[in-house]
Amino acid sequence: MMKDFNSMPPAAHRLELSGRELAKKVAFLPQNRTVPEITVKNLVLHGRFPYLSYPRRYRQEDLAAAEAAMKKMGIPELADRNLSTLSGGQRQKVYIAMALAQDTPVVLLDEPNTFLDIAHQLQLMEQARTLAADGKTVVLVSHRKSTMGIADTVYSVEHGRMS
């Protein structure tokens, strides 16, 4: 059955949540990102921003979430390195760790395999399966057909129509 997203009424694709509340529910990793001058640990901690009040002071649970996310992505040894000194694949793992540290029920990943070699692509796909098994909804956008093997549901989008 084909669904045309553009034909849906505007209220059907609008959420009535504040930015902060939305960020507690959905982590989004866009395909293109800048490379700020920041350490890996500090960037991963950015995933915790929706849970912080002003002034932003990290709690023990924020530090633990960031550490756990870095471990899941196999990058704890990079914690004190500057993001700009890392390879493209290492940076991608850092950004994914930031999304994981956000600890949301929904994770949206746009082309997360970008810059990753085959071994790390497989590791990421296994991580996505683990997240789903843990009860998270993982939406992964990819042009690689190899990612379809891990999906419970696959949609194809062509000319604004989803099938």
N, C-alpha and C positions, 0 to 999 in steps of 0.2 A: 504494500500500500504506500503510495507516494504522499508525503505531507509537504505542503508549501508553507514554510515558516512565515513568509511575507503576507500570506493571506489570513493569518491568525489575527484576532482582534488585539489592539495594543495592550489591553489589560492582561492578556494571556502571557505576555513576556515582560511583565514589569513586577518587580518585587517591592514591597513597601517596608524596606529595612534601611536603617542608617548604614553608612559606610562601615562603621565599626562593627555593627551586628552582622552585616554581610561577611566581613572578613573573619568573623568567628565561625562562620558556617562553610565558607568556600575559600580554598586556597587556589590561586591562579598563577601559573607559570607561563608567561607569554613566550613566544618564539624568539623575539628580538629584545635584547636588554642592553643597557649601558654597562660599562665596566668601571665602577667607582673606585676611588682610592680608599680602600677599606680592608680590614683584615677579614679572613674567612669567618672567624667566630662572630665578629660584629655583624657581618651580613646575615649569617644564619639567625642571629638574634633578632633581626628585623622581622622575622616571621612571628615574633611574639608581640609586636606592637599593638594588635587589637586588644590585648589583655592588660596593657599597662595604663596607668593613670598619669596625670601630669604632676610633677616632673617624671620623666621616664626613668624609672629605677628598676632594674631587673631583680626579680625575686629568685629564690632557690629553684622553684619549679620552672622558671623560664630558662635558667642556665642548664637545668637537667634536660629539658625538652630539646634545647639546641645541641647538647652533647649527644643525646640519643639519636637525633637526626643525622649528625655528622657520622656517628658510628654506623647507622643504617646504610649510609652512602659510602662508607669506607674511606673517610677523609679526616679522621680526628687529628692525624699528624700534620694537617695543613692549617690548623686552627689559627696559628699566629702569622701565617703568610699573608702577604698583600694579594688581593684578588688579581691585580694587574700583572703579577709575576707568574700566574698559572697558565697552563695550556688550556685550550678551548674545552677539552673533555673534562679537565679538573674543574673549570669554572661552572660547567653545566651541572656537575655533581653538587657543587656548592649551592647553586640556585635551587636545585631540587631539594636539598637539605633544608633550605630556608622555607620552602613550601611545606615540607614535612613537619618542621618545628612549629608551624602555625596550628597544627593539630586540629584540623577541621573534619567534619563528616564527609565533605565533598572536596575532591582534588581535581582541578582542571589542568591538564598538561598539553600545551600546544607544541608539537614537534620536540618532545623531550629527548629524543635520540640524537639530536643535532650535536655534532662534534664528538660523539662517542664512538669508539671502535666496537667491533662486533661483540667482543667479550663483555664490555660494559653495557652495550645495548641489551644483551641477554640478562645481565644482572638487573638492569632497570625494569625490564619486563617482569622478572620474577618479583621485584619489589612492588610493582603495581598489583600483581596477583596477591601478594601478601597483604597489602593494604585492603584490597577487596575482601579477602578472607576475614580480615579483622572488622568488617562491617562498614568500611568506607566506600563511598561511591567514587570511582575513578573514571574520569572522562579523558580519553587520550586522543588527540588529533594527530594523525600521521599520514604521510604519503607513502610510507613503507608498508607493503603488503605483509611483510613478516610479522608485524605487530598484531595482525588479525588473529593469529593463533592463540593468543592469550585472552582474547575478549570473550565475554559472555554474550554480548550483543554488538553487532557491527552495523553501522549506517554508512551509506555512501551519499555524498552530496555532490550534485551536478546541476549547474545553472540554477542555484537557489532552491533546489528540490532535494528532499531527503528520502532515501529509499532503504 
